[in-house]
Amino acid sequence: MAYTRDNVLTIEDFAKLPTSTVWAGVDAAYNAGTNPFRAAGVLTSANSIARSLNAGEGIRTEVQAWNDLPYVESNVSNSDPEDHATPLKTDSKLWQAVRTHRNMGVSAMNLATDFTALEALNYLQSRVANYKNTDEVAHLFAVLNGLVAGDATAKKFTYQMTGEPDLAELLKGVQATKLDNDGIVNTIGMNSANHLKFQLANLIDTVPASEANVSFSTIGGGRFRIVRDERFGANLVGMGAGLFHFATAPQARKSVEVESDASAGNGSGQETIWFRWKSIVHPMGFDYTGNFVAEGGPTFAELNSAAAYKAATDVKKIPLVVFKPAA
């Protein structure tokens, strides 16, 4: 193929592209991809969280959730016109949440080695999308670590195992913390060492997840899906659908920017393409109570803080159990 001006995309061409065009490709690749938490339904998106991404001033925001209808005995109809029934009240609650403004740059010496047609643009968009997926999971773990670190909060969700992890310990832990609502926990997060213990005990089957191109190991005849990640450490973590809600969108201003340093490389030149976006990963049923230094929101280290989150609803309704290893 002859690289003529008609089939080469230069860095100058890229800088002129509408940011909506660049981000459309990133979002398409991001939405086409997935991670185990999204595939398992533990990490979900909703209109309420998307609205929270743009609502309010500053970094702190709120996430709306509808309350359950209060239960009173249903009415028995009669023929008395003066006997008026009292309707149930529908209302919502607001979880205190925090958004972050994030960015990353892609740099190379002398990007005058031009992009070839659109292939390089697609390549760049897909790599940024992959990066965002990885960053999203790191964000989730930062929030999860904050939940586990908080003494007052964590004790409400903690189950101390008395022996090696097995199906019996999982069932006992979920029942002890969720009582008659134990069905809300359907996913177990664990590291490779704990996964091996279940394998050696011949407790694991593998089934394909129908909604995504991800295969999940399961325990208990499909009772629990397994998400394996070394960041769970020695703990096992029980989770359920919608435990974490997320939203992400390009920043309103300069979401894509090209920076050029002509003198770098002894005059060879260096170009950097910056991508900027905002995101929320919020544990439903919790209020964000932490502090942060930067104007763009908390770092992952600040989300890890024991003071970052506080349970704000009946813990039986929150699909979270932290299984601590036996002493």
Phi and psi restraints in degrees (value plus and minus 20) as a CYANA .aco file:
   2 ALA   PHI    -104.4   -64.4
   2 ALA   PSI     105.0   145.0
   3 TYR   PHI    -104.6   -64.6
   3 TYR   PSI      63.8   103.8
   4 THR   PHI    -112.8   -72.8
   4 THR   PSI     152.3   192.3
   5 ARG   PHI     -80.6   -40.6
   5 ARG   PSI     -44.1    -4.1
   6 ASP   PHI     -94.8   -54.8
   6 ASP   PSI     -44.2    -4.2
   7 ASN   PHI    -140.9  -100.9
   7 ASN   PSI       4.8    44.8
   8 VAL   PHI    -141.5  -101.5
   8 VAL   PSI     110.5   150.5
   9 LEU   PHI    -121.3   -81.3
   9 LEU   PSI      90.3   130.3
  10 THR   PHI    -104.7   -64.7
  10 THR   PSI     147.4   187.4
  11 ILE   PHI     -83.4   -43.4
  11 ILE   PSI     -50.1   -10.1
  12 GLU   PHI     -87.4   -47.4
  12 GLU   PSI     -59.2   -19.2
  13 ASP   PHI     -81.7   -41.7
  13 ASP   PSI     -64.2   -24.2
  14 PHE   PHI     -80.9   -40.9
  14 PHE   PSI     -61.7   -21.7
  15 ALA   PHI     -83.0   -43.0
  15 ALA   PSI     -43.4    -3.4
  16 LYS   PHI    -109.2   -69.2
  16 LYS   PSI     -30.8     9.2
  17 LEU   PHI     -85.4   -45.4
  17 LEU   PSI     120.1   160.1
  18 PRO   PHI     -79.9   -39.9
  18 PRO   PSI     118.5   158.5
  19 THR   PHI     -80.3   -40.3
  19 THR   PSI     -49.8    -9.8
  20 SER   PHI     -83.5   -43.5
  20 SER   PSI     -54.3   -14.3
  21 THR   PHI     -88.7   -48.7
  21 THR   PSI     -63.0   -23.0
  22 VAL   PHI     -84.6   -44.6
  22 VAL   PSI     -68.1   -28.1
  23 TRP   PHI     -91.3   -51.3
  23 TRP   PSI     -47.4    -7.4
  24 ALA   PHI     -80.6   -40.6
  24 ALA   PSI     -62.0   -22.0
  25 GLY   PHI     -88.2   -48.2
  25 GLY   PSI     -58.9   -18.9
  26 VAL   PHI     -82.8   -42.8
  26 VAL   PSI     -67.6   -27.6
  27 ASP   PHI     -84.9   -44.9
  27 ASP   PSI     -57.8   -17.8
  28 ALA   PHI     -82.3   -42.3
  28 ALA   PSI     -64.4   -24.4
  29 ALA   PHI     -89.1   -49.1
  29 ALA   PSI     -57.6   -17.6
  30 TYR   PHI     -84.3   -44.3
  30 TYR   PSI     -65.7   -25.7
  31 ASN   PHI     -90.9   -50.9
  31 ASN   PSI     -49.3    -9.3
  32 ALA   PHI     -94.1   -54.1
  32 ALA   PSI     -47.3    -7.3
  33 GLY   PHI    -105.0   -65.0
  33 GLY   PSI    -196.7  -156.7
  34 THR   PHI    -181.5  -141.5
  34 THR   PSI     159.2   199.2
  35 ASN   PHI    -160.8  -120.8
  35 ASN   PSI     145.0   185.0
  36 PRO   PHI     -78.3   -38.3
  36 PRO   PSI     -51.4   -11.4
  37 PHE   PHI     -92.6   -52.6
  37 PHE   PSI     -59.6   -19.6
  38 ARG   PHI     -88.2   -48.2
  38 ARG   PSI     -62.4   -22.4
  39 ALA   PHI     -83.0   -43.0
  39 ALA   PSI     -53.7   -13.7
  40 ALA   PHI    -102.8   -62.8
  40 ALA   PSI     -27.3    12.7
  41 GLY   PHI      62.9   102.9
  41 GLY   PSI     -17.1    22.9
  42 VAL   PHI     -90.2   -50.2
  42 VAL   PSI     -55.5   -15.5
  43 LEU   PHI    -131.1   -91.1
  43 LEU   PSI      93.3   133.3
  44 THR   PHI    -150.2  -110.2
  44 THR   PSI     139.6   179.6
  45 SER   PHI    -134.8   -94.8
  45 SER   PSI     130.1   170.1
  46 ALA   PHI    -171.1  -131.1
  46 ALA   PSI     141.1   181.1
  47 ASN   PHI     -79.5   -39.5
  47 ASN   PSI     -54.8   -14.8
  48 SER   PHI     -83.2   -43.2
  48 SER   PSI     -62.0   -22.0
  49 ILE   PHI     -93.1   -53.1
  49 ILE   PSI     -53.3   -13.3
  50 ALA   PHI     -84.7   -44.7
  50 ALA   PSI     -60.3   -20.3
  51 ARG   PHI     -83.9   -43.9
  51 ARG   PSI     -57.6   -17.6
  52 SER   PHI     -86.1   -46.1
  52 SER   PSI     -43.9    -3.9
  53 LEU   PHI     -83.7   -43.7
  53 LEU   PSI     -49.8    -9.8
  54 ASN   PHI    -133.4   -93.4
  54 ASN   PSI     -23.0    17.0
  55 ALA   PHI    -109.1   -69.1
  55 ALA   PSI     128.9   168.9
  56 GLY   PHI      60.7   100.7
  56 GLY   PSI     151.3   191.3
  57 GLU   PHI    -116.3   -76.3
  57 GLU   PSI     132.2   172.2
  58 GLY   PHI      50.1    90.1
  58 GLY   PSI    -173.5  -133.5
  59 ILE   PHI    -116.2   -76.2
  59 ILE   PSI     -52.5   -12.5
  60 ARG   PHI     -95.3   -55.3
  60 ARG   PSI     123.1   163.1
  61 THR   PHI    -169.4  -129.4
  61 THR   PSI    -193.1  -153.1
  62 GLU   PHI    -153.5  -113.5
  62 GLU   PSI     128.6   168.6
  63 VAL   PHI    -136.6   -96.6
  63 VAL   PSI     105.0   145.0
  64 GLN   PHI    -107.8   -67.8
  64 GLN   PSI     119.2   159.2
  65 ALA   PHI    -161.3  -121.3
  65 ALA   PSI     120.2   160.2
  66 TRP   PHI     -99.7   -59.7
  66 TRP   PSI     113.9   153.9
  67 ASN   PHI     -94.1   -54.1
  67 ASN   PSI     133.1   173.1
  68 ASP   PHI     -86.6   -46.6
  68 ASP   PSI     133.2   173.2
  69 LEU   PHI     -88.2   -48.2
  69 LEU   PSI     114.4   154.4
  70 PRO   PHI     -85.6   -45.6
  70 PRO   PSI     123.9   163.9
  71 TYR   PHI    -115.5   -75.5
  71 TYR   PSI     104.3   144.3
  72 VAL   PHI    -153.0  -113.0
  72 VAL   PSI     138.2   178.2
  73 GLU   PHI     -76.8   -36.8
  73 GLU   PSI     117.9   157.9
  74 SER   PHI     -84.7   -44.7
  74 SER   PSI     134.5   174.5
  75 ASN   PHI     -95.4   -55.4
  75 ASN   PSI     127.4   167.4
  76 VAL   PHI    -122.6   -82.6
  76 VAL   PSI     101.7   141.7
  77 SER   PHI     -87.2   -47.2
  77 SER   PSI     127.8   167.8
  78 ASN   PHI    -166.2  -126.2
  78 ASN   PSI    -196.3  -156.3
  79 SER   PHI    -125.9   -85.9
  79 SER   PSI      -5.8    34.2
  80 ASP   PHI    -108.2   -68.2
  80 ASP   PSI      91.8   131.8
  81 PRO   PHI     -88.0   -48.0
  81 PRO   PSI     -35.9     4.1
  82 GLU   PHI    -111.2   -71.2
  82 GLU   PSI     -26.5    13.5
  83 ASP   PHI    -113.3   -73.3
  83 ASP   PSI      79.2   119.2
  84 HIS   PHI    -118.9   -78.9
  84 HIS   PSI     110.6   150.6
  85 ALA   PHI     -97.9   -57.9
  85 ALA   PSI     131.8   171.8
  86 THR   PHI    -120.4   -80.4
  86 THR   PSI     100.5   140.5
  87 PRO   PHI     -92.0   -52.0
  87 PRO   PSI     134.2   174.2
  88 LEU   PHI     -96.3   -56.3
  88 LEU   PSI     130.5   170.5
  89 LYS   PHI    -113.6   -73.6
  89 LYS   PSI     108.8   148.8
  90 THR   PHI    -121.9   -81.9
  90 THR   PSI     106.6   146.6
  91 ASP   PHI    -169.2  -129.2
  91 ASP   PSI     156.8   196.8
  92 SER   PHI    -150.4  -110.4
  92 SER   PSI     144.1   184.1
  93 LYS   PHI    -140.3  -100.3
  93 LYS   PSI     141.9   181.9
  94 LEU   PHI    -141.7  -101.7
  94 LEU   PSI     100.1   140.1
  95 TRP   PHI    -106.5   -66.5
  95 TRP   PSI     114.4   154.4
  96 GLN   PHI     -94.6   -54.6
  96 GLN   PSI     104.9   144.9
  97 ALA   PHI    -150.8  -110.8
  97 ALA   PSI     155.1   195.1
  98 VAL   PHI    -160.1  -120.1
  98 VAL   PSI     117.2   157.2
  99 ARG   PHI    -127.1   -87.1
  99 ARG   PSI     140.6   180.6
 100 THR   PHI    -148.6  -108.6
 100 THR   PSI     126.9   166.9
 101 HIS   PHI    -123.9   -83.9
 101 HIS   PSI      99.4   139.4
 102 ARG   PHI    -142.9  -102.9
 102 ARG   PSI     142.3   182.3
 103 ASN   PHI    -175.7  -135.7
 103 ASN   PSI     141.9   181.9
 104 MET   PHI    -172.2  -132.2
 104 MET   PSI     130.6   170.6
 105 GLY   PHI    -139.5   -99.5
 105 GLY   PSI     125.0   165.0
 106 VAL   PHI    -134.8   -94.8
 106 VAL   PSI     100.7   140.7
 107 SER   PHI    -149.9  -109.9
 107 SER   PSI     128.5   168.5
 108 ALA   PHI    -173.1  -133.1
 108 ALA   PSI     125.7   165.7
 109 MET   PHI     -89.9   -49.9
 109 MET   PSI     111.9   151.9
 110 ASN   PHI      34.6    74.6
 110 ASN   PSI      44.4    84.4
 111 LEU   PHI     -90.3   -50.3
 111 LEU   PSI     -10.9    29.1
 112 ALA   PHI     -85.0   -45.0
 112 ALA   PSI     -35.6     4.4
 113 THR   PHI     -90.6   -50.6
 113 THR   PSI      74.8   114.8
 114 ASP   PHI     -83.6   -43.6
 114 ASP   PSI     133.5   173.5
 115 PHE   PHI     -81.5   -41.5
 115 PHE   PSI     117.8   157.8
 116 THR   PHI    -112.8   -72.8
 116 THR   PSI      91.7   131.7
 117 ALA   PHI      27.8    67.8
 117 ALA   PSI    -160.4  -120.4
 118 LEU   PHI    -114.5   -74.5
 118 LEU   PSI     -28.9    11.1
 119 GLU   PHI     -79.6   -39.6
 119 GLU   PSI     -62.9   -22.9
 120 ALA   PHI     -87.5   -47.5
 120 ALA   PSI     -55.7   -15.7
 121 LEU   PHI     -83.9   -43.9
 121 LEU   PSI     -65.5   -25.5
 122 ASN   PHI     -82.0   -42.0
 122 ASN   PSI     -59.5   -19.5
 123 TYR   PHI     -80.4   -40.4
 123 TYR   PSI     -67.0   -27.0
 124 LEU   PHI     -83.7   -43.7
 124 LEU   PSI     -64.5   -24.5
 125 GLN   PHI     -81.7   -41.7
 125 GLN   PSI     -61.6   -21.6
 126 SER   PHI     -87.8   -47.8
 126 SER   PSI     -55.9   -15.9
 127 ARG   PHI     -89.9   -49.9
 127 ARG   PSI     -57.7   -17.7
 128 VAL   PHI     -85.7   -45.7
 128 VAL   PSI     -60.3   -20.3
 129 ALA   PHI     -82.3   -42.3
 129 ALA   PSI     -62.5   -22.5
 130 ASN   PHI     -82.6   -42.6
 130 ASN   PSI     -60.2   -20.2
 131 TYR   PHI     -81.8   -41.8
 131 TYR   PSI     -63.5   -23.5
 132 LYS   PHI     -84.0   -44.0
 132 LYS   PSI     -58.7   -18.7
 133 ASN   PHI     -81.7   -41.7
 133 ASN   PSI     -63.5   -23.5
 134 THR   PHI     -84.4   -44.4
 134 THR   PSI     -62.0   -22.0
 135 ASP   PHI     -85.4   -45.4
 135 ASP   PSI     -55.0   -15.0
 136 GLU   PHI     -83.1   -43.1
 136 GLU   PSI     -62.6   -22.6
 137 VAL   PHI     -88.4   -48.4
 137 VAL   PSI     -59.4   -19.4
 138 ALA   PHI     -82.5   -42.5
 138 ALA   PSI     -57.7   -17.7
 139 HIS   PHI     -82.9   -42.9
 139 HIS   PSI     -64.9   -24.9
 140 LEU   PHI     -79.5   -39.5
 140 LEU   PSI     -65.0   -25.0
 141 PHE   PHI     -85.9   -45.9
 141 PHE   PSI     -54.4   -14.4
 142 ALA   PHI     -82.2   -42.2
 142 ALA   PSI     -62.8   -22.8
 143 VAL   PHI     -86.7   -46.7
 143 VAL   PSI     -65.2   -25.2
 144 LEU   PHI     -80.2   -40.2
 144 LEU   PSI     -62.1   -22.1
 145 ASN   PHI     -83.3   -43.3
 145 ASN   PSI     -54.8   -14.8
 146 GLY   PHI     -85.3   -45.3
 146 GLY   PSI     -59.5   -19.5
 147 LEU   PHI     -83.5   -43.5
 147 LEU   PSI     -63.4   -23.4
 148 VAL   PHI     -90.8   -50.8
 148 VAL   PSI     -51.7   -11.7
 149 ALA   PHI     -93.7   -53.7
 149 ALA   PSI     -48.7    -8.7
 150 GLY   PHI     -92.9   -52.9
 150 GLY   PSI      94.6   134.6
 151 ASP   PHI     -77.4   -37.4
 151 ASP   PSI     -71.3   -31.3
 152 ALA   PHI     -83.6   -43.6
 152 ALA   PSI     -59.2   -19.2
 153 THR   PHI     -97.6   -57.6
 153 THR   PSI     -66.2   -26.2
 154 ALA   PHI     -83.4   -43.4
 154 ALA   PSI     -55.1   -15.1
 155 LYS   PHI     -81.8   -41.8
 155 LYS   PSI     -47.7    -7.7
 156 LYS   PHI     -93.1   -53.1
 156 LYS   PSI     -37.0     3.0
 157 PHE   PHI    -138.1   -98.1
 157 PHE   PSI     -17.2    22.8
 158 THR   PHI    -115.4   -75.4
 158 THR   PSI     117.7   157.7
 159 TYR   PHI    -146.1  -106.1
 159 TYR   PSI     103.8   143.8
 160 GLN   PHI    -108.3   -68.3
 160 GLN   PSI      92.8   132.8
 161 MET   PHI     -90.4   -50.4
 161 MET   PSI     129.1   169.1
 162 THR   PHI    -122.9   -82.9
 162 THR   PSI     -27.7    12.3
 163 GLY   PHI    -171.8  -131.8
 163 GLY   PSI    -182.5  -142.5
 164 GLU   PHI     -84.4   -44.4
 164 GLU   PSI     127.5   167.5
 165 PRO   PHI     -82.2   -42.2
 165 PRO   PSI     110.5   150.5
 166 ASP   PHI    -174.5  -134.5
 166 ASP   PSI    -199.9  -159.9
 167 LEU   PHI     -81.5   -41.5
 167 LEU   PSI     -58.9   -18.9
 168 ALA   PHI     -81.5   -41.5
 168 ALA   PSI     -62.8   -22.8
 169 GLU   PHI     -84.0   -44.0
 169 GLU   PSI     -59.6   -19.6
 170 LEU   PHI     -83.6   -43.6
 170 LEU   PSI     -66.5   -26.5
 171 LEU   PHI     -84.8   -44.8
 171 LEU   PSI     -61.2   -21.2
 172 LYS   PHI     -85.8   -45.8
 172 LYS   PSI     -60.6   -20.6
 173 GLY   PHI     -87.0   -47.0
 173 GLY   PSI     -61.3   -21.3
 174 VAL   PHI     -87.3   -47.3
 174 VAL   PSI     -62.7   -22.7
 175 GLN   PHI     -87.0   -47.0
 175 GLN   PSI     -57.6   -17.6
 176 ALA   PHI     -86.5   -46.5
 176 ALA   PSI     -52.3   -12.3
 177 THR   PHI    -117.5   -77.5
 177 THR   PSI     -45.7    -5.7
 178 LYS   PHI    -132.0   -92.0
 178 LYS   PSI     -29.4    10.6
 179 LEU   PHI      34.1    74.1
 179 LEU   PSI    -144.8  -104.8
 180 ASP   PHI     -99.4   -59.4
 180 ASP   PSI     -15.7    24.3
 181 ASN   PHI    -129.5   -89.5
 181 ASN   PSI       6.0    46.0
 182 ASP   PHI     -87.8   -47.8
 182 ASP   PSI     -35.3     4.7
 183 GLY   PHI     -89.2   -49.2
 183 GLY   PSI     -32.6     7.4
 184 ILE   PHI     -93.9   -53.9
 184 ILE   PSI     -35.5     4.5
 185 VAL   PHI    -116.8   -76.8
 185 VAL   PSI      93.8   133.8
 186 ASN   PHI    -151.7  -111.7
 186 ASN   PSI     -13.8    26.2
 187 THR   PHI    -156.4  -116.4
 187 THR   PSI     117.8   157.8
 188 ILE   PHI    -140.3  -100.3
 188 ILE   PSI     104.6   144.6
 189 GLY   PHI    -115.3   -75.3
 189 GLY   PSI     116.8   156.8
 190 MET   PHI    -175.8  -135.8
 190 MET   PSI     142.4   182.4
 191 ASN   PHI    -108.0   -68.0
 191 ASN   PSI     158.2   198.2
 192 SER   PHI     -86.5   -46.5
 192 SER   PSI     -54.9   -14.9
 193 ALA   PHI     -83.8   -43.8
 193 ALA   PSI     -64.0   -24.0
 194 ASN   PHI     -90.4   -50.4
 194 ASN   PSI     -55.0   -15.0
 195 HIS   PHI     -80.6   -40.6
 195 HIS   PSI     -59.3   -19.3
 196 LEU   PHI     -84.0   -44.0
 196 LEU   PSI     -56.1   -16.1
 197 LYS   PHI     -81.6   -41.6
 197 LYS   PSI     -60.9   -20.9
 198 PHE   PHI     -88.4   -48.4
 198 PHE   PSI     -56.4   -16.4
 199 GLN   PHI     -83.9   -43.9
 199 GLN   PSI     -66.9   -26.9
 200 LEU   PHI     -85.4   -45.4
 200 LEU   PSI     -46.6    -6.6
 201 ALA   PHI    -105.8   -65.8
 201 ALA   PSI     -16.3    23.7
 202 ASN   PHI      38.3    78.3
 202 ASN   PSI      24.2    64.2
 203 LEU   PHI    -127.3   -87.3
 203 LEU   PSI     -19.0    21.0
 204 ILE   PHI    -133.4   -93.4
 204 ILE   PSI     113.9   153.9
 205 ASP   PHI    -136.7   -96.7
 205 ASP   PSI     139.7   179.7
 206 THR   PHI    -141.4  -101.4
 206 THR   PSI     107.0   147.0
 207 VAL   PHI    -151.1  -111.1
 207 VAL   PSI     128.1   168.1
 208 PRO   PHI     -96.4   -56.4
 208 PRO   PSI     121.8   161.8
 209 ALA   PHI    -102.1   -62.1
 209 ALA   PSI     103.0   143.0
 210 SER   PHI     -88.2   -48.2
 210 SER   PSI     -47.3    -7.3
 211 GLU   PHI    -110.3   -70.3
 211 GLU   PSI     -22.7    17.3
 212 ALA   PHI    -176.6  -136.6
 212 ALA   PSI     142.2   182.2
 213 ASN   PHI    -104.9   -64.9
 213 ASN   PSI      39.0    79.0
 214 VAL   PHI    -157.3  -117.3
 214 VAL   PSI     116.5   156.5
 215 SER   PHI    -122.1   -82.1
 215 SER   PSI     111.9   151.9
 216 PHE   PHI    -128.6   -88.6
 216 PHE   PSI     115.4   155.4
 217 SER   PHI     -95.2   -55.2
 217 SER   PSI     126.3   166.3
 218 THR   PHI    -148.9  -108.9
 218 THR   PSI     138.7   178.7
 219 ILE   PHI    -145.9  -105.9
 219 ILE   PSI     124.8   164.8
 220 GLY   PHI      51.3    91.3
 220 GLY   PSI      22.3    62.3
 221 GLY   PHI      41.8    81.8
 221 GLY   PSI      18.0    58.0
 222 GLY   PHI      71.2   111.2
 222 GLY   PSI     -17.7    22.3
 223 ARG   PHI     -81.0   -41.0
 223 ARG   PSI     -62.4   -22.4
 224 PHE   PHI    -146.1  -106.1
 224 PHE   PSI     113.1   153.1
 225 ARG   PHI    -103.5   -63.5
 225 ARG   PSI     134.9   174.9
 226 ILE   PHI    -133.6   -93.6
 226 ILE   PSI     109.7   149.7
 227 VAL   PHI    -130.9   -90.9
 227 VAL   PSI      99.6   139.6
 228 ARG   PHI    -123.9   -83.9
 228 ARG   PSI     105.8   145.8
 229 ASP   PHI    -178.7  -138.7
 229 ASP   PSI     114.8   154.8
 230 GLU   PHI     -84.5   -44.5
 230 GLU   PSI     -40.2    -0.2
 231 ARG   PHI     -92.0   -52.0
 231 ARG   PSI     -29.1    10.9
 232 PHE   PHI     -91.3   -51.3
 232 PHE   PSI     -39.9     0.1
 233 GLY   PHI      44.3    84.3
 233 GLY   PSI    -165.4  -125.4
 234 ALA   PHI     -96.2   -56.2
 234 ALA   PSI     -39.2     0.8
 235 ASN   PHI     -96.1   -56.1
 235 ASN   PSI     134.3   174.3
 236 LEU   PHI    -125.7   -85.7
 236 LEU   PSI     123.0   163.0
 237 VAL   PHI    -146.1  -106.1
 237 VAL   PSI      98.8   138.8
 238 GLY   PHI    -106.4   -66.4
 238 GLY   PSI     113.0   153.0
 239 MET   PHI    -157.4  -117.4
 239 MET   PSI     146.4   186.4
 240 GLY   PHI    -163.1  -123.1
 240 GLY   PSI     158.2   198.2
 241 ALA   PHI     -79.3   -39.3
 241 ALA   PSI     111.5   151.5
 242 GLY   PHI      53.2    93.2
 242 GLY   PSI      -4.4    35.6
 243 LEU   PHI     -77.8   -37.8
 243 LEU   PSI     -63.6   -23.6
 244 PHE   PHI    -133.5   -93.5
 244 PHE   PSI     112.7   152.7
 245 HIS   PHI    -129.5   -89.5
 245 HIS   PSI     124.5   164.5
 246 PHE   PHI    -159.2  -119.2
 246 PHE   PSI     138.5   178.5
 247 ALA   PHI    -173.2  -133.2
 247 ALA   PSI     130.9   170.9
 248 THR   PHI    -169.7  -129.7
 248 THR   PSI     128.2   168.2
 249 ALA   PHI    -181.5  -141.5
 249 ALA   PSI     131.8   171.8
 250 PRO   PHI     -81.7   -41.7
 250 PRO   PSI     129.1   169.1
 251 GLN   PHI     -83.6   -43.6
 251 GLN   PSI     131.1   171.1
 252 ALA   PHI     -88.0   -48.0
 252 ALA   PSI     -49.4    -9.4
 253 ARG   PHI    -142.2  -102.2
 253 ARG   PSI     108.0   148.0
 254 LYS   PHI      31.4    71.4
 254 LYS   PSI      33.6    73.6
 255 SER   PHI     -92.5   -52.5
 255 SER   PSI     -40.7    -0.7
 256 VAL   PHI    -153.9  -113.9
 256 VAL   PSI     111.4   151.4
 257 GLU   PHI    -166.4  -126.4
 257 GLU   PSI     118.6   158.6
 258 VAL   PHI    -124.3   -84.3
 258 VAL   PSI     107.1   147.1
 259 GLU   PHI    -136.6   -96.6
 259 GLU   PSI     115.1   155.1
 260 SER   PHI    -144.6  -104.6
 260 SER   PSI     111.8   151.8
 261 ASP   PHI    -136.5   -96.5
 261 ASP   PSI      78.6   118.6
 262 ALA   PHI     -87.0   -47.0
 262 ALA   PSI     -49.8    -9.8
 263 SER   PHI    -106.9   -66.9
 263 SER   PSI     -31.7     8.3
 264 ALA   PHI     -82.3   -42.3
 264 ALA   PSI     131.4   171.4
 265 GLY   PHI      45.2    85.2
 265 GLY   PSI      13.5    53.5
 266 ASN   PHI      36.6    76.6
 266 ASN   PSI      21.8    61.8
 267 GLY   PHI      76.1   116.1
 267 GLY   PSI     -26.5    13.5
 268 SER   PHI     -86.4   -46.4
 268 SER   PSI     -54.4   -14.4
 269 GLY   PHI      77.7   117.7
 269 GLY   PSI     127.2   167.2
 270 GLN   PHI    -159.2  -119.2
 270 GLN   PSI     111.0   151.0
 271 GLU   PHI    -133.7   -93.7
 271 GLU   PSI     120.8   160.8
 272 THR   PHI    -148.9  -108.9
 272 THR   PSI     110.8   150.8
 273 ILE   PHI    -125.3   -85.3
 273 ILE   PSI     101.0   141.0
 274 TRP   PHI    -121.1   -81.1
 274 TRP   PSI     114.0   154.0
 275 PHE   PHI    -135.8   -95.8
 275 PHE   PSI     111.2   151.2
 276 ARG   PHI    -149.0  -109.0
 276 ARG   PSI     114.6   154.6
 277 TRP   PHI    -168.3  -128.3
 277 TRP   PSI     148.7   188.7
 278 LYS   PHI    -141.7  -101.7
 278 LYS   PSI     131.7   171.7
 279 SER   PHI    -172.3  -132.3
 279 SER   PSI     136.9   176.9
 280 ILE   PHI    -151.4  -111.4
 280 ILE   PSI     113.0   153.0
 281 VAL   PHI    -146.2  -106.2
 281 VAL   PSI      90.8   130.8
 282 HIS   PHI    -146.1  -106.1
 282 HIS   PSI     113.0   153.0
 283 PRO   PHI     -99.9   -59.9
 283 PRO   PSI      98.2   138.2
 284 MET   PHI     -89.2   -49.2
 284 MET   PSI     117.3   157.3
 285 GLY   PHI      75.4   115.4
 285 GLY   PSI     -17.7    22.3
 286 PHE   PHI    -143.1  -103.1
 286 PHE   PSI     132.0   172.0
 287 ASP   PHI    -123.0   -83.0
 287 ASP   PSI     119.4   159.4
 288 TYR   PHI     -99.8   -59.8
 288 TYR   PSI     102.1   142.1
 289 THR   PHI    -142.9  -102.9
 289 THR   PSI      -7.3    32.7
 290 GLY   PHI    -107.2   -67.2
 290 GLY   PSI    -199.1  -159.1
 291 ASN   PHI    -145.7  -105.7
 291 ASN   PSI     138.9   178.9
 292 PHE   PHI    -169.8  -129.8
 292 PHE   PSI     142.0   182.0
 293 VAL   PHI    -119.8   -79.8
 293 VAL   PSI     -68.0   -28.0
 294 ALA   PHI     -93.4   -53.4
 294 ALA   PSI     128.9   168.9
 295 GLU   PHI     -85.7   -45.7
 295 GLU   PSI     -42.2    -2.2
 296 GLY   PHI    -105.6   -65.6
 296 GLY   PSI     -15.4    24.6
 297 GLY   PHI      90.0   130.0
 297 GLY   PSI    -199.9  -159.9
 298 PRO   PHI     -94.3   -54.3
 298 PRO   PSI     126.2   166.2
 299 THR   PHI     -97.6   -57.6
 299 THR   PSI     149.4   189.4
 300 PHE   PHI     -81.8   -41.8
 300 PHE   PSI     -57.1   -17.1
 301 ALA   PHI     -82.6   -42.6
 301 ALA   PSI     -57.3   -17.3
 302 GLU   PHI     -91.9   -51.9
 302 GLU   PSI     -51.6   -11.6
 303 LEU   PHI     -89.9   -49.9
 303 LEU   PSI     -45.1    -5.1
 304 ASN   PHI     -89.7   -49.7
 304 ASN   PSI     -32.7     7.3
 305 SER   PHI     -82.0   -42.0
 305 SER   PSI     124.8   164.8
 306 ALA   PHI     -85.7   -45.7
 306 ALA   PSI     -39.0     1.0
 307 ALA   PHI    -116.6   -76.6
 307 ALA   PSI     -10.6    29.4
 308 ALA   PHI     -94.7   -54.7
 308 ALA   PSI     -54.9   -14.9
 309 TYR   PHI    -156.9  -116.9
 309 TYR   PSI     131.1   171.1
 310 LYS   PHI    -157.4  -117.4
 310 LYS   PSI     112.9   152.9
 311 ALA   PHI     -83.0   -43.0
 311 ALA   PSI     115.3   155.3
 312 ALA   PHI    -147.5  -107.5
 312 ALA   PSI      -3.1    36.9
 313 THR   PHI    -172.0  -132.0
 313 THR   PSI     158.6   198.6
 314 ASP   PHI     -79.8   -39.8
 314 ASP   PSI      98.4   138.4
 315 VAL   PHI     -85.3   -45.3
 315 VAL   PSI     -40.2    -0.2
 316 LYS   PHI     -84.2   -44.2
 316 LYS   PSI     -43.8    -3.8
 317 LYS   PHI    -111.1   -71.1
 317 LYS   PSI     -25.3    14.7
 318 ILE   PHI    -117.2   -77.2
 318 ILE   PSI      99.9   139.9
 319 PRO   PHI     -97.5   -57.5
 319 PRO   PSI      50.8    90.8
 320 LEU   PHI    -164.7  -124.7
 320 LEU   PSI     106.9   146.9
 321 VAL   PHI    -158.6  -118.6
 321 VAL   PSI     109.9   149.9
 322 VAL   PHI    -126.6   -86.6
 322 VAL   PSI      95.0   135.0
 323 PHE   PHI    -111.7   -71.7
 323 PHE   PSI      92.2   132.2
 324 LYS   PHI    -107.1   -67.1
 324 LYS   PSI     120.9   160.9
 325 PRO   PHI     -85.2   -45.2
 325 PRO   PSI     133.8   173.8
 326 ALA   PHI     -80.2   -40.2
 326 ALA   PSI     123.3   163.3
